[in-house]
Structure formats: C-alpha cells, structure tokens
Amino acid sequence: MKRLLLILTGLLLLGPLTARELLTSPGNLLTLTFEVTDGIPRYSLDYKGRPVVLPSRLGFELKDAPSLLEGFTQRSAERSSFDETWEPVWGETSTIRNHYNELAVTLEQQGRLLLVRFRLYDDGLGFRYEFPEQPQLTHFVLREECTEFAMTGDHTAYWIPGNYNTQEFEYTISKLSEIRRLQPEALRTSNAPDGPFSPTGVETSLQMKSDDGLYINLHEAALVDYSCLHLDLDDRTFVFRAHLTPDAQGNKGHLQAPCVTPWRTVMVSDDARDMLSSNLILNLNEPCAYEDTSWIKPVKYMGVWWEMITGKSTWSYTSLPAVQLGKTDFIRCTPNGRHGANNENVKRVIDFAAKHGFDQVLVEGWNIGWEDWAGHQKDYVFDFVTPYPDFDIRMLNDYAHERGIRLMMHHETSSSIRNYERHMDRAYRLMNEYGYTAVKSGYVGSILPYGEYHYGQWCNNHYLYAVKKAAEYRIMVNAHEATRPTGLCRTYPNLIGNESARGTEYQAFGGSRPHHVTILPFTRLQGGPMDYTPGIFCMDISTFVPGNRSKVNATICNQLALYVTMYSPLQMAADFPEHYEKYMDAFQFIKDVDVDWDDSRYLAAEPGAYIVAARKAKGRSDWFVGGVTNEEARTMEIGFDFLDPGREYVATLYADAPDADYATNPEAYTIRSGRVDARSRLSVRMARGGGFAISLREATAADRKLRRLK
C-alpha cells in the first residue's frame, strides 16, 4: 500500500500524462475528441454517439530535422463559434450557411510550436495544421505528413488508385480489405503515365459506407502552396495515412512559417443525400477574393472537340513535325485533310449553337504546334497566339459575335508549364482583343520540367497562378488534367470548371461503366464542379468513325439527366449538330436546362447505384429533375414536394422507352407532359445504364386542359 501511495504521489507531481478536449457540432450531431497522450497528439470523431474515426495520430516527419510526431505538451486550447450566410457567385444554391464550432489547440515540442485548428459542422469535420512565426521553426522541408484516419472496420469503398499524375480512372467498388487484390485491375482502366505509390494507395475524395449504414468521405479543402493529399491504407488495421505528392527530389513540401496546410476533411451522415448536399469543402475556403464578379457568368456551350476525341478529325493541320516548319511554312505545306478547327466547320457549329440559344463554342486544335507534340521540342510547341492557316481568328470571332455567340479559347500546354507561363500574358491579351471570356486549359502528358508531378506543390502553385492571372484579364478558367478541386472556386470563382477525373471522352476510348456517373458526385464533385461534357446522342461511334468500336454506355435519357445530377456552371452539349438534329425533341431538354441555380434538392441517392436531383433555375420558377442509374434497371418513385404549395406546374418527362437498354437499345426514349403540383407523385422506370429528366414550368390558364402527369 505504501508503494502504491508513492507511485500515485509521483504521478501527481509529474502532472497528467493526458490532456483532453471535447468539441461538439452546432446541432450536437458530431463530437470531436482531441488528446495528447504521452506526448502524442490524436483526434477521434463520433456521429450521433457512433464512432466514425478512431483515435488517429497527427504530425509530420521533417527532412534534416527532428520530427513533429511526439514529445508534445498542450500549451493552450481556444474555443469559438461562427455562423454566417454567404452568397456564391454561382452554385447549387443562392445562399450557403457556414456554421461551425472551433477548437484551436497550440502544442509545444522543445520550443517548437504547432497549432491544430478543428472546425466541426453538423455534416463533418475540417482540421488543419498552422505553423506560427517562431525562431525554432522557420524554413523547413516535409518528408511526409503523417495524419491518420483510423476507420472502424472493413468499409465498402468507392475508390480509384492513388497516382501523382492523373485521376482519370474508373471507380472500383470493394471492401477496404480487397483494394490490394483489385488495384492491378483498377490501374488498367486508365492510360496513367505512372503507377500507384503503394498497392493500397487511393485518391481523395474517397467515399465509403460502413456496414451499419454510415456514409463517410475523406478529402481536403483549400489546397494552396502544398502538395496534393493521397491516402495509404494499412489493410490489416484499416488505418489511412496521409501520403503527399513528392517533387523531383522526393520532398513532400517546402514551407516557411507562418503558414498553414490545407484542411483535412471528414464528412459523415447516415443519409447518402446529405453527402451530396454538403457545403463543407466550400465553407472551409476563404471568401471571394474579387470585389467585382460581374464578368463571371455560367456558360452552356458546344464545340469542335468530340470529333477529335472520337478520331473523326485531328487537332493538327499537317502531318509534318512542327520543328521542321516555320510559321510561314504552314501556309505552303499540304494539310492532312482532317483538321477539325477549319473555318467552315467552326461556322457550322456556331450557326447551330446560335440557333438553339447556346452561349459559347469551344474550338480545339486552332493553333500551331500539335504536329510535334510527341517530338523532342515539346517544351516549345505552343505559343497560344498563332492560328493554323485554315482558322481565321478575326473572321470567326466577328461571325460568332454577330450571332450572339462567343468562342471559347483552348490552351493545351502539353504540361510544359514554364512555356505556358512565359506566354500567358500575351495569350490572355489576345483573348481580350477578340472577346474571348473563357479558356479551357489542358495539361496532358508528363510535367516539364522533368521529374515534377501534376499534383505536387510546384504544379499546384502554377494552377492557382494561372487562375489569378486570368482574373487580371477578366477571364474564366476551365482547367483539365490539373489537381482535383478542393473548393478554391469559392475564393476564385473564375475557376468555373475542372476535369480532373474520367470524363465523357473515355466513352470514345473503350467506354466507362454506367455506375461511374452515380459515384462521381460523391467523390470528384465534392471539391468543385466538373466539366464532364455530357449530351452524347449517337452511342455507336463506329457509325461515324469506322474503326472506332467504342460505344457510349448510356441511354439518351441518362445523358439528359447528367445536366442535373452532375452539377456544373459550365455545361457542354458535346455531340455533333447532325446527331442532335435526329432527336430534336430530346435535345429540347438540353436547350431548356439551366446552368445556375437558386436551390437544389437530392431526392434519392446511393453511391454506385442511383442519384435523383432537383434544381430550381436562378431567378426563375422553373425546376429541373434528373435521375441516373447504374447497370441495373430500376423504378423510382418521385415526389414533387419541393414545388411551391398551391401552384400547378407543367412537367415534361423524358424517360427511357420500355425496351431501352444502354447495351442494346440506347437511343430509345419517350416524352410526355402533364400537370403536377407539390402533392404529386410519379413512378419512373430507368433502363440499365439509363435515366430520366423532367422540366417543370409554372402552369398558365391555357394549360388547364392538360391531364395530370402519371
């Protein structure tokens, strides 16, 4: 007994070995526990009393310096609350509430300070590391961030392999324990230039579902001056550990205090629809950086693009290498006869787009340099201002403006970033001269300078530099092959679109399975809208490109629904005018559907299976509904309680025909109209790989003769 008393007295003199802080979300749905035990900081997260993240370590390994993993004492803990409502420049809703409780814990390790800031919302957690200005830690290099996310079990995951250069994979659905076995097959769904960093490495945004029905999503927000976050899984313990993209020397980041990391995010709910309606990622970003945003406007566009993707035409004007040709030599050389960006073809698309109310026309392959892309002069290919001989930039812009259309610029950088930066001002000035307001930039191929990766700190700084530079010229940016979004469009709303995932183009490279579009809104779209380029109506590509046996794995109604389920303020009607002319009654939905919204409701959702969304057009009373399914046919019961009570609407339903099927009869559909109100219900069948779309407008007195829609 005396010995026990001595031990207890000693422990009291030494002080507590554990410091613990609790934080609850505003509605008491989530509880965060932070503790420092034996010098090691950890956090955990519960949802409605159920564990979501088990105690997980925090910290860093540094290069040529002691790690920031252990030996910490808690110096202080400050609490606060915040509640605001802000208006996005464009978005799924006209207002967004930003309501959280915050805990900021300052840790000390032998004179070095590290602050961990937690923000807890009712739909999830965001936390980041902050390095105050201090004499003991100024310039430092990250060997690795060691943040952990300890899962409670072998969850079902909707994942793509971890890769430093691309996210253009098709999603795999499996248990966490199956990732190691399935990753080789998953890698074959992309033309990725580099393999994964480990057999169990996956990308964020990672969607999961627990056996007891919790939906969990891991991602990051506000990725600025830092490397992209990937996740490495210990498939014995189901603990994810951060894995940052390295630079050419293998370092994970060069930092200088004072500085902050991106937010690490955990979204959680027991209703899949909450995952789609969450604004957690946007709320963790800074407010809009621009005083005047009047020049930033959502865009519905067509383009000279799908014909190059499918192989019907080419980006290049000639088959001769550009390195062998001076700019004046292009006038005298023999064209290859398949160049898509020629005057007559562009005018044809402009005429169709103008006739049907579109805003812009994208033209790819307009500038010299494509001939030598595969050559050794790749870093000098494009100057972004010199058109091919058959593309009259002044005439075509005048032609488009006379018809109420603008041309959309295309800058393929070939991933030669320094070349793009030294031409950027000149290229943007050219856009101003001819009235271009938006640019689609591309980063295809390995990064130059050699050794850097698409998702490293250096490239991430470039992507944001390009957006800020574009803002100086009042230009909107749609960046392809760049880092997947992390909500920066709140701060820089001229970042109006990104690709950064497997888009429609892969339907011309062998196809994507139908379930792909039922997962993307849960994963890739969490950080910002995607330029998915939907609207394909001719599914058998061999009918217009002999030799390309690819088929689009969707029905026409599935393609219509994507304009609602795949949110973007930048929406393309990607197919050819002649294909739309065959189905003008179905094309009417693409003409009618909006690209900016006052309100959005997710009516039904299950990742990998189906999504049904309803959206109210910005400044109008019109609503649009879209539903998509996976490889299974299913019938959905749709309620219209989102409509204003006491008002009637005319609903036009675009539905899969009874015999429609993505594999055997994809272009079969039916259209019918009728009256509905907030009390109406509608049963809609979706074919395999199919979907439906509904447009709703307020009924007039003349519409009373219409029957109710059943």
Secondary structure by P-SEA (a helix, b strand, c coil): caaaaaaaaaaaaacccbbbbbbbcccccbbbbbbbcccbbbbbbbccccccccbbbbbbbbcccccccccccccccccccccbbbbbccccccbbbbbbbbbbbbbbcccbbbbbbbbbcccbbbbbbbbcccccccbbbbcccbbbbbbccccccccccccccccccccccccccccccaaaaaaaccccccccccccccccccccccccbbbbbbbccccccbbbbbbbbcccccbbbbbcccccccccccccccccccbbbbbbcccaaaaaaccccccccccccccccccbbbbbbcccccccccccccccccccccccccaaaaaaccccccccccaaaaaaaaaaaaaccccbbbbccccccccccccccccccccccccccccaaaaaaaaaaaacbbbbbbbbcccaaaaaaaaaaaaaaaaaaaccccccccccccccccccccccaaaaaaaaaaaaaaaaabbbbbcccccccccccccccccccccccccccccccccccccccccccccccccccccccccccccccccccccccccccccaaaaaaccccccccbbbccccaaaaaacccccccccccccccccccccccccccbbbbbbbcccccbbbbbbbbccccbbbbbbcccccccbbbbbbbbccccccccccccccbbbbbbbbcccbbbbbbbcccccbbbbbcccccccccccccc
